């Protein structure tokens, strides 16, 4: 039997690597301090496996194939989009648990797409590097399962369905035959506009609204946001809060703790950090 022992909501901003010195020093130090704190909190939970939920940014899946949701069940490496300081490496998957989640889904109304050999992008690689790798460097045996949701381009997975998928992941972990301590990381957001004249805009009001839902454990409130509202107030990148909904769905009724927030237009996004505590 497995247990989900906690969850985190964190950003995956690639501009941190492309233009590391662009923001004022106090802002970038605050962001990296929040990543370090999340990693320390993750280590305290003693996970055996981390499920990282991201989106592909139209890099891994193009117009020929747009899965609504996918889980990597075999060999994994990445990122495919290498950046300065973020080089492509092999990651250790928990193939047994990942395959079980996919098979469990088939029996409960969730038809997972699967990746048997899979290269992730920065949505997985950044939290992997900044949260998970420090645990491995300290000698902890922690595996990683990548999950991808369709939240970069239309057709988007429904935000409610993303939350339901998180609940299915939770039940699959509980029904697993081996003992596992699992932490779920929702990777993305918050407000950012991609490839348009508005790129660089950050809407702190929207960011604080989304964070508020997480702090209150208000999954219904988060799922009540329409796509039109998200796009207008959080930009195309704001659609990534589906990854937050999925992580929140995996830890029902968990209350959040704000570990950091910075609005950083120089890195084109609002970066929020929340720990979801399981009682």
Secondary structure as a PSIPRED ss2 file (coil, helix, strand):
# PSIPRED VFORMAT (PSIPRED V4.0)

   1 X C   1.000  0.000  0.000
   2 X E   0.000  0.000  1.000
   3 X E   0.000  0.000  1.000
   4 X E   0.000  0.000  1.000
   5 X E   0.000  0.000  1.000
   6 X E   0.000  0.000  1.000
   7 X E   0.000  0.000  1.000
   8 X E   0.000  0.000  1.000
   9 X E   0.000  0.000  1.000
  10 X E   0.000  0.000  1.000
  11 X C   1.000  0.000  0.000
  12 X C   1.000  0.000  0.000
  13 X C   1.000  0.000  0.000
  14 X C   1.000  0.000  0.000
  15 X H   0.000  1.000  0.000
  16 X H   0.000  1.000  0.000
  17 X H   0.000  1.000  0.000
  18 X H   0.000  1.000  0.000
  19 X C   1.000  0.000  0.000
  20 X C   1.000  0.000  0.000
  21 X C   1.000  0.000  0.000
  22 X C   1.000  0.000  0.000
  23 X C   1.000  0.000  0.000
  24 X C   1.000  0.000  0.000
  25 X H   0.000  1.000  0.000
  26 X H   0.000  1.000  0.000
  27 X H   0.000  1.000  0.000
  28 X H   0.000  1.000  0.000
  29 X H   0.000  1.000  0.000
  30 X H   0.000  1.000  0.000
  31 X H   0.000  1.000  0.000
  32 X H   0.000  1.000  0.000
  33 X H   0.000  1.000  0.000
  34 X H   0.000  1.000  0.000
  35 X H   0.000  1.000  0.000
  36 X H   0.000  1.000  0.000
  37 X H   0.000  1.000  0.000
  38 X H   0.000  1.000  0.000
  39 X H   0.000  1.000  0.000
  40 X H   0.000  1.000  0.000
  41 X H   0.000  1.000  0.000
  42 X H   0.000  1.000  0.000
  43 X H   0.000  1.000  0.000
  44 X H   0.000  1.000  0.000
  45 X C   1.000  0.000  0.000
  46 X C   1.000  0.000  0.000
  47 X C   1.000  0.000  0.000
  48 X C   1.000  0.000  0.000
  49 X E   0.000  0.000  1.000
  50 X E   0.000  0.000  1.000
  51 X E   0.000  0.000  1.000
  52 X E   0.000  0.000  1.000
  53 X E   0.000  0.000  1.000
  54 X E   0.000  0.000  1.000
  55 X C   1.000  0.000  0.000
  56 X C   1.000  0.000  0.000
  57 X C   1.000  0.000  0.000
  58 X C   1.000  0.000  0.000
  59 X C   1.000  0.000  0.000
  60 X C   1.000  0.000  0.000
  61 X C   1.000  0.000  0.000
  62 X C   1.000  0.000  0.000
  63 X C   1.000  0.000  0.000
  64 X C   1.000  0.000  0.000
  65 X C   1.000  0.000  0.000
  66 X C   1.000  0.000  0.000
  67 X C   1.000  0.000  0.000
  68 X C   1.000  0.000  0.000
  69 X E   0.000  0.000  1.000
  70 X E   0.000  0.000  1.000
  71 X E   0.000  0.000  1.000
  72 X E   0.000  0.000  1.000
  73 X E   0.000  0.000  1.000
  74 X E   0.000  0.000  1.000
  75 X E   0.000  0.000  1.000
  76 X E   0.000  0.000  1.000
  77 X E   0.000  0.000  1.000
  78 X E   0.000  0.000  1.000
  79 X C   1.000  0.000  0.000
  80 X C   1.000  0.000  0.000
  81 X C   1.000  0.000  0.000
  82 X C   1.000  0.000  0.000
  83 X E   0.000  0.000  1.000
  84 X C   1.000  0.000  0.000
  85 X C   1.000  0.000  0.000
  86 X E   0.000  0.000  1.000
  87 X C   1.000  0.000  0.000
  88 X C   1.000  0.000  0.000
  89 X E   0.000  0.000  1.000
  90 X E   0.000  0.000  1.000
  91 X E   0.000  0.000  1.000
  92 X C   1.000  0.000  0.000
  93 X C   1.000  0.000  0.000
  94 X C   1.000  0.000  0.000
  95 X H   0.000  1.000  0.000
  96 X H   0.000  1.000  0.000
  97 X H   0.000  1.000  0.000
  98 X H   0.000  1.000  0.000
  99 X H   0.000  1.000  0.000
 100 X H   0.000  1.000  0.000
 101 X H   0.000  1.000  0.000
 102 X H   0.000  1.000  0.000
 103 X H   0.000  1.000  0.000
 104 X H   0.000  1.000  0.000
 105 X H   0.000  1.000  0.000
 106 X H   0.000  1.000  0.000
 107 X C   1.000  0.000  0.000
 108 X C   1.000  0.000  0.000
 109 X C   1.000  0.000  0.000
 110 X C   1.000  0.000  0.000
 111 X C   1.000  0.000  0.000
 112 X C   1.000  0.000  0.000
 113 X E   0.000  0.000  1.000
 114 X E   0.000  0.000  1.000
 115 X E   0.000  0.000  1.000
 116 X E   0.000  0.000  1.000
 117 X E   0.000  0.000  1.000
 118 X E   0.000  0.000  1.000
 119 X E   0.000  0.000  1.000
 120 X E   0.000  0.000  1.000
 121 X C   1.000  0.000  0.000
 122 X H   0.000  1.000  0.000
 123 X H   0.000  1.000  0.000
 124 X H   0.000  1.000  0.000
 125 X H   0.000  1.000  0.000
 126 X H   0.000  1.000  0.000
 127 X H   0.000  1.000  0.000
 128 X H   0.000  1.000  0.000
 129 X H   0.000  1.000  0.000
 130 X H   0.000  1.000  0.000
 131 X H   0.000  1.000  0.000
 132 X H   0.000  1.000  0.000
 133 X H   0.000  1.000  0.000
 134 X H   0.000  1.000  0.000
 135 X H   0.000  1.000  0.000
 136 X H   0.000  1.000  0.000
 137 X H   0.000  1.000  0.000
 138 X C   1.000  0.000  0.000
 139 X C   1.000  0.000  0.000
 140 X C   1.000  0.000  0.000
 141 X C   1.000  0.000  0.000
 142 X C   1.000  0.000  0.000
 143 X E   0.000  0.000  1.000
 144 X E   0.000  0.000  1.000
 145 X E   0.000  0.000  1.000
 146 X E   0.000  0.000  1.000
 147 X E   0.000  0.000  1.000
 148 X E   0.000  0.000  1.000
 149 X E   0.000  0.000  1.000
 150 X C   1.000  0.000  0.000
 151 X C   1.000  0.000  0.000
 152 X C   1.000  0.000  0.000
 153 X C   1.000  0.000  0.000
 154 X C   1.000  0.000  0.000
 155 X C   1.000  0.000  0.000
 156 X C   1.000  0.000  0.000
 157 X C   1.000  0.000  0.000
 158 X C   1.000  0.000  0.000
 159 X H   0.000  1.000  0.000
 160 X H   0.000  1.000  0.000
 161 X H   0.000  1.000  0.000
 162 X H   0.000  1.000  0.000
 163 X H   0.000  1.000  0.000
 164 X H   0.000  1.000  0.000
 165 X H   0.000  1.000  0.000
 166 X H   0.000  1.000  0.000
 167 X H   0.000  1.000  0.000
 168 X H   0.000  1.000  0.000
 169 X H   0.000  1.000  0.000
 170 X H   0.000  1.000  0.000
 171 X H   0.000  1.000  0.000
 172 X H   0.000  1.000  0.000
 173 X H   0.000  1.000  0.000
 174 X H   0.000  1.000  0.000
 175 X C   1.000  0.000  0.000
 176 X C   1.000  0.000  0.000
 177 X C   1.000  0.000  0.000
 178 X C   1.000  0.000  0.000
 179 X C   1.000  0.000  0.000
 180 X E   0.000  0.000  1.000
 181 X E   0.000  0.000  1.000
 182 X E   0.000  0.000  1.000
 183 X E   0.000  0.000  1.000
 184 X E   0.000  0.000  1.000
 185 X E   0.000  0.000  1.000
 186 X E   0.000  0.000  1.000
 187 X E   0.000  0.000  1.000
 188 X C   1.000  0.000  0.000
 189 X C   1.000  0.000  0.000
 190 X C   1.000  0.000  0.000
 191 X C   1.000  0.000  0.000
 192 X C   1.000  0.000  0.000
 193 X C   1.000  0.000  0.000
 194 X C   1.000  0.000  0.000
 195 X C   1.000  0.000  0.000
 196 X C   1.000  0.000  0.000
 197 X C   1.000  0.000  0.000
 198 X C   1.000  0.000  0.000
 199 X C   1.000  0.000  0.000
 200 X C   1.000  0.000  0.000
 201 X C   1.000  0.000  0.000
 202 X C   1.000  0.000  0.000
 203 X C   1.000  0.000  0.000
 204 X H   0.000  1.000  0.000
 205 X H   0.000  1.000  0.000
 206 X H   0.000  1.000  0.000
 207 X H   0.000  1.000  0.000
 208 X H   0.000  1.000  0.000
 209 X H   0.000  1.000  0.000
 210 X H   0.000  1.000  0.000
 211 X H   0.000  1.000  0.000
 212 X H   0.000  1.000  0.000
 213 X H   0.000  1.000  0.000
 214 X H   0.000  1.000  0.000
 215 X H   0.000  1.000  0.000
 216 X H   0.000  1.000  0.000
 217 X C   1.000  0.000  0.000
 218 X C   1.000  0.000  0.000
 219 X H   0.000  1.000  0.000
 220 X H   0.000  1.000  0.000
 221 X H   0.000  1.000  0.000
 222 X H   0.000  1.000  0.000
 223 X H   0.000  1.000  0.000
 224 X C   1.000  0.000  0.000
 225 X C   1.000  0.000  0.000
 226 X C   1.000  0.000  0.000
 227 X H   0.000  1.000  0.000
 228 X H   0.000  1.000  0.000
 229 X H   0.000  1.000  0.000
 230 X H   0.000  1.000  0.000
 231 X H   0.000  1.000  0.000
 232 X H   0.000  1.000  0.000
 233 X H   0.000  1.000  0.000
 234 X H   0.000  1.000  0.000
 235 X C   1.000  0.000  0.000
 236 X H   0.000  1.000  0.000
 237 X H   0.000  1.000  0.000
 238 X H   0.000  1.000  0.000
 239 X H   0.000  1.000  0.000
 240 X H   0.000  1.000  0.000
 241 X H   0.000  1.000  0.000
 242 X H   0.000  1.000  0.000
 243 X H   0.000  1.000  0.000
 244 X H   0.000  1.000  0.000
 245 X H   0.000  1.000  0.000
 246 X H   0.000  1.000  0.000
 247 X H   0.000  1.000  0.000
 248 X H   0.000  1.000  0.000
 249 X H   0.000  1.000  0.000
 250 X H   0.000  1.000  0.000
 251 X C   1.000  0.000  0.000
 252 X C   1.000  0.000  0.000
 253 X C   1.000  0.000  0.000
 254 X C   1.000  0.000  0.000
 255 X E   0.000  0.000  1.000
 256 X E   0.000  0.000  1.000
 257 X E   0.000  0.000  1.000
 258 X E   0.000  0.000  1.000
 259 X E   0.000  0.000  1.000
 260 X E   0.000  0.000  1.000
 261 X E   0.000  0.000  1.000
 262 X E   0.000  0.000  1.000
 263 X E   0.000  0.000  1.000
 264 X E   0.000  0.000  1.000
 265 X H   0.000  1.000  0.000
 266 X H   0.000  1.000  0.000
 267 X H   0.000  1.000  0.000
 268 X C   1.000  0.000  0.000
 269 X E   0.000  0.000  1.000
 270 X E   0.000  0.000  1.000
 271 X E   0.000  0.000  1.000
 272 X E   0.000  0.000  1.000
 273 X E   0.000  0.000  1.000
 274 X E   0.000  0.000  1.000
 275 X E   0.000  0.000  1.000
 276 X E   0.000  0.000  1.000
 277 X E   0.000  0.000  1.000
 278 X C   1.000  0.000  0.000
 279 X C   1.000  0.000  0.000
